[in-house]
Structure formats: structure tokens, C-alpha cells
Amino acid sequence: MVLKLYGHPLLVNAHRVIVVLHEKQVPFVFHLIDMPKREHKSVDYLNKQPFGQVPYIDDDGFILYESRAICHYIEAKYPDQGTSLIPKDLKANALYQQAASTEVFAFDEPAAKLVRETFYKPLWGQTIDQAVVDSSLTSLSAKLNVYDEILSKQKYLAGEEITLADLYHLPYTDLLPLASDNIIQERPNVARWYKDVSSRPSFTYAIMQTCLFLSFPPSA
């Protein structure tokens, strides 16, 4: 049975999974969850994802939610298919885990706040809270300064090979210029890294899905 991905193409967590599915060359069927109609809060949906969030997958009856857990599962299930995204060597794997933890605990919160204020709120017709933008920019800028130092010594966040940790950053990083034109470009090593990972065909495909949805949204 072909893997099923339930989510919404405008939400970054779905992008993470789409990118990894393409990197691993795993066929899948995307099922749109109508967020404005609150399908994610329906009884049937909550039976699959009890927190009422997106995305989740159905892999031949195996239900799994949380985008990073899904990505890890896909890599673990297909380790020798497509791009290898988790190192097997003990020390290389530890460095990957370090980079993945950094994404969650240093990058994700300020990046998510910036994207919510500068992308999602305008999309939803809501007012931007400039104080949140400013404080989040200050926080994230300090983190990205450290990233720039790390990336001055290695090609990717966990070393010389791309891993899930790099791909986890992609959806939010792509939208950060909406908050600040220079937040990526003024850090040369971050800019070089971002150009590399964002040019991968897997991410191009994920972005195309968003563009298609914005151009041709489903009829009401």
C-alpha cells in the first residue's frame, strides 16, 4: 500500500516530510486536511492525531505523527534507498543528533515566531505584532551567528555530509527573508549552506506544491 501523508501544503511541518519522502524516493499520496473547515479537529482526525495538528502518515495502517518522528521513521525504514540522511558511524551519528537537537532547541522557536508573524498572519488577514518580530529577530540572529561559525568549519550542520538535521531547517529558513532581507545573506557560511540545501530537487518539489495550492486552491 502506498504511504499516505495527511496535512496542508502551506504548513512547514508538512514540507519537512515531503522533502524527506522525495530524498528517500518513497512514493506517497498527499491527502489535504482542510484547516479552515477544522477537519484537523474532527473526531475522526483526532483518533489519528490526538493533538489535532498536521501532518500524520498512514503507512499501511501504521499511524505516526510529529514531522521529525515521521522523517526519522522514513529514513530508518529505507536506509539504503535514496539519500542517506542519518550517519551509521557512532561519532558521526552523535554529531547528527547534536545538530538535530540544536534545530529544535535553538532555531525552531524564534524562526517559528518570525514566520507566523510575517507569513501566516498576513496570509490569514491578521495584524503583525512588530514587538514579536523584533524580539524574535534578535534571538534568531544570535543563534545564526553561532551557525555561521559552525558552518565556517564544515559543509553541513553535522559535518561533511547532509543529514536530516539540515533538511529540518529548510521550511522555516526559506521564509525568514520575509522578516529580514539580510538575515541569511549577511552570514556568508549560512548563506552558502542554505543555497546548497535549498537547491535540492526535493525542496523545489515541496515549494511547487505550495505554489500550486496558492494558485489553484480547492473550491469551497
C-alpha positions in Angstrom: 0.0 0.0 0.0 1.3 3.5 -0.9 2.1 5.7 2.1 -0.4 8.4 2.8 0.5 11.8 4.1 -2.2 13.9 5.7 -1.5 17.6 6.0 -1.7 21.0 4.4 0.7 22.3 1.8 1.0 25.8 3.4 2.3 24.4 6.7 6.0 23.9 7.1 5.8 20.7 9.1 4.3 19.0 6.0 7.1 20.4 3.9 9.7 18.6 6.1 8.0 15.3 5.4 7.6 15.9 1.7 11.2 16.8 1.3 12.4 13.6 3.1 10.0 11.4 1.2 11.5 12.7 -2.1 15.0 12.4 -0.8 14.3 8.8 0.1 12.4 8.1 -3.2 9.4 6.9 -1.3 6.1 7.1 -3.3 3.2 8.7 -1.3 -0.3 10.1 -1.7 -1.0 13.5 -0.2 -4.4 14.0 1.5 -5.4 17.6 2.1 -6.7 18.4 5.5 -9.0 21.4 5.2 -7.8 23.6 8.1 -10.3 26.5 7.7 -13.1 23.8 8.0 -11.3 22.5 11.1 -11.0 18.9 9.7 -8.0 18.6 12.0 -10.3 18.9 15.0 -12.9 16.3 13.8 -13.4 13.2 15.9 -12.1 11.0 13.1 -8.9 13.1 12.7 -8.3 13.2 16.5 -8.4 9.4 16.5 -5.3 9.5 14.4 -3.6 12.6 15.7 -4.9 13.3 19.2 -3.4 16.8 19.4 -5.3 17.9 16.3 -2.2 19.0 14.4 -0.7 18.2 11.0 0.8 16.2 9.5 0.5 12.5 10.1 1.2 9.5 8.0 -0.6 6.2 7.4 1.9 3.6 6.3 -0.2 0.5 5.6 -2.2 1.0 8.8 0.7 2.3 10.9 -0.2 5.8 12.1 2.6 8.2 13.0 2.5 12.0 13.8 5.1 14.7 14.5 7.1 15.7 11.4 10.6 14.9 12.8 9.5 11.5 14.0 8.0 10.8 10.6 11.2 11.8 8.9 13.3 9.6 11.2 10.9 6.7 10.6 11.2 7.1 6.8 15.0 7.1 6.9 15.1 4.1 9.3 12.7 2.1 7.1 14.6 2.9 3.8 18.2 3.3 4.9 19.7 2.1 1.6 17.2 3.9 -0.7 17.8 7.4 -2.0 19.9 9.8 0.1 21.4 8.5 3.3 20.3 11.0 6.0 21.4 9.5 9.3 25.0 8.5 9.8 25.7 5.0 10.9 29.2 5.7 12.4 28.9 6.2 16.2 30.6 9.6 16.4 29.1 10.9 13.2 25.6 9.8 14.5 26.3 11.7 17.7 27.1 14.8 15.8 23.9 14.4 13.8 21.9 14.1 17.0 23.6 17.2 18.3 22.7 19.2 15.1 19.1 17.9 15.2 18.7 18.9 18.8 20.1 22.4 18.0 17.4 22.8 15.4 14.7 22.0 17.9 16.0 23.9 20.9 17.9 26.9 19.4 16.4 27.6 15.9 12.8 26.4 15.8 11.1 28.7 18.4 12.4 32.1 17.1 12.1 31.0 13.5 8.5 29.8 14.0 7.5 33.1 15.6 9.0 35.1 12.8 7.3 33.0 10.1 4.0 33.2 12.0 4.1 37.0 12.1 5.5 37.7 8.7 4.0 34.9 6.6 1.0 33.3 8.2 -0.6 36.4 9.8 -0.7 38.4 6.5 -2.0 35.3 4.7 -4.8 35.0 7.2 -5.6 38.7 7.3 -4.2 39.2 10.8 -2.2 42.1 12.2 1.6 41.6 12.6 2.9 42.1 16.1 6.1 44.0 15.5 7.4 43.6 19.0 7.3 39.8 18.5 9.1 40.2 15.2 11.8 42.4 16.7 12.5 40.2 19.7 12.5 37.0 17.6 14.9 38.6 15.1 17.3 39.5 17.9 17.1 35.9 19.3 17.4 34.2 16.0 20.2 36.5 14.8 22.3 35.5 17.8 21.7 31.8 17.1 22.6 32.2 13.4 25.9 33.9 14.3 26.8 30.6 16.0 25.6 28.7 13.0 27.8 30.8 10.8 30.8 29.9 12.9 30.0 26.2 12.8 29.5 26.3 9.1 32.8 28.0 8.6 34.4 24.7 9.6 32.2 22.2 7.8 29.9 21.9 4.8 26.7 20.9 6.7 25.4 21.2 10.3 26.6 17.7 11.4 29.8 17.5 9.3 30.6 17.0 5.6 27.5 15.0 4.7 23.9 16.2 4.6 21.6 14.8 7.2 18.0 15.1 8.4 19.2 18.0 10.6 19.9 20.2 7.6 16.6 19.3 6.0 14.6 20.0 9.2 15.7 23.7 8.9 14.6 24.2 5.3 10.9 25.2 5.5 11.4 28.0 8.1 14.7 29.2 6.7 13.1 29.7 3.3 10.6 32.1 4.8 13.0 34.1 7.0 13.7 36.8 4.4 10.1 37.9 4.8 11.2 39.2 8.3 14.6 40.5 7.3 16.2 40.7 3.8 19.7 40.1 5.2 19.2 37.6 7.9 20.7 34.8 5.8 22.8 36.7 3.3 24.8 38.7 5.9 26.2 35.5 7.2 28.3 34.0 4.4 28.6 30.5 5.7 24.9 30.2 6.5 24.1 31.7 3.0 26.4 29.1 1.3 24.8 26.3 3.3 21.3 27.5 2.6 21.9 27.9 -1.1 23.2 24.3 -1.2 20.3 22.6 0.7 17.5 24.7 -0.7 18.6 23.9 -4.3 17.9 20.2 -3.8 15.1 18.9 -6.1 13.2 17.6 -3.1 12.7 21.1 -1.6 11.9 22.5 -5.0 9.1 20.0 -5.3 7.8 20.9 -1.9 7.7 24.6 -2.8 6.0 23.8 -6.0 3.2 22.1 -4.1 2.7 25.3 -2.1 2.7 27.5 -5.2 0.2 25.2 -6.9 -2.1 25.4 -3.9 -1.9 29.2 -3.7 -2.6 29.4 -7.4 -5.4 26.8 -7.5 -6.9 26.4 -4.1 -9.6 23.8 -3.7 -13.1 25.1 -4.3 -15.2 25.8 -1.2 
